[in-house]
Amino acid sequence: MVSRIIRAILTVLGISLGVGIMALLESLKLLGFLEKLGIKPHSYVGLGLIFGIIFFIASPKMMKLGRKIISIMEGEIQRIPASDIILGVVGLVSGLLIANLVSPLFHMIPYVGPVLSILFYIVLAYFGVMVPTRKKEDFANAINSLKRSGAKEKAPKGVNPVLPKILDTSVIIDGRIADICKTGFVEGPLIIPEFVLEELQRIADSSDSLKRNRGRRGLDILNKIQKELDIEVVIHEKDFEDIAEVDTKLLKLAQFIKGKVVTNDYNLNKVAEFHGVEVLNINELANAIKPVVLPGEEMIVQVIKDGKESGQGVAYLDDGTMIVVDGGKKHIGDTIGVLVTSVLQTSAGRMIFAKPKSMTDKAV
């Protein structure tokens, strides 16, 4: 039914085109010239019918071509971010408005004025669309700079503005960031780069079951942060297509928006320091809030395995802190009292060295 209606419309357009050509010939006063060639005016009566028949016959191919063009256009539109479409429409309207204000000046020019006016409309429409879409990151950066400068002026002296926190893939999969945000110790906005989401999606679609579960866990954590927590979450579309590594893209994005990277990756932490990017490492946060243990303190632990050195045993606190018990190998599986001899703090965590209390009592 729809095809028949379209075919009828195309036929009417063909007839209209034939009649239009006849009217054009008449306006150009070519009918007299054609009559001299033996072509009589009544020949033009059928011109509309000829074009109508041509369009009627060619309408299936024309509809097929139209569907193909529409399909290509839909595919291209789907690839364009919604923000680009909005900016393009706003820029197009702005360009046409400016052209409408200036075009009367061109009409004052004889002969070529209308042509120049049309060209001016086309040029301003083109730049109105292209400039905002290609420079959108620069516009966004300028707006953010104005917002930050305004916030600095309004904020009292001594109060630092809240910087955006950029989450990397590892910290999202880790999951502790959701609990930290829930406590209110991390202020937003939280920035989730589009390339991090793509990496999570690739991990979630992996053929390896372990990687697949990790990726799905990361996506679940993001949904939890967005839906359950009262914190601003922003999906950032900025990408650095000339850079392949996600970690490098994170650092570039942090420099671009002047934000901090939230991670639990020790290597990324070191590289960020080299690039001058501030990092919030949740492993360092976890180590910082562990209870302080001083040499000479007593504690009760369960020795669960032998250590690297001869005669050593290894135990763990509830928070995961490893305790190396000198001479504890013979107590594997037992819960014993130990006396702390020293504490070693490293970037990877905290280690406690201790001796069984029975050994210290004998020594006394």
Secondary structure, 3 states (H helix, E strand, C coil): CHHHHHHHHHHHHHHHHHHHHHHHHHHCCCHHHHHHCCCCHHHHHHHHHHHHHHHHHHHHHHHHHHHHHHHHHHHHHHHCCHHHHHHHHHHHHHHHHHHHHHHHHHHCCCCCHHHHHHHHHHHHHHHHHHHHHHCHHHHHHHHHHHHHHHHHHHCCCCCCCCCCEEECHHHHHHCHHHHHHHHCCCCCCEEEEHHHHHHHHHHHCCCCHHHHHHHHHHHHHHHHHHHHCCCCEEEECCCCCCCCCHHHHHHHHHHHHCCEEEECCHHHHHHHHHHCCCEEEHHHHHHHCCCCCCCCCEEEEEEEEECCCCCCEEEECCCCCEEEECCCHHHCCCEEEEEEEEEEEECCEEEEEEEEHHHHHHHC
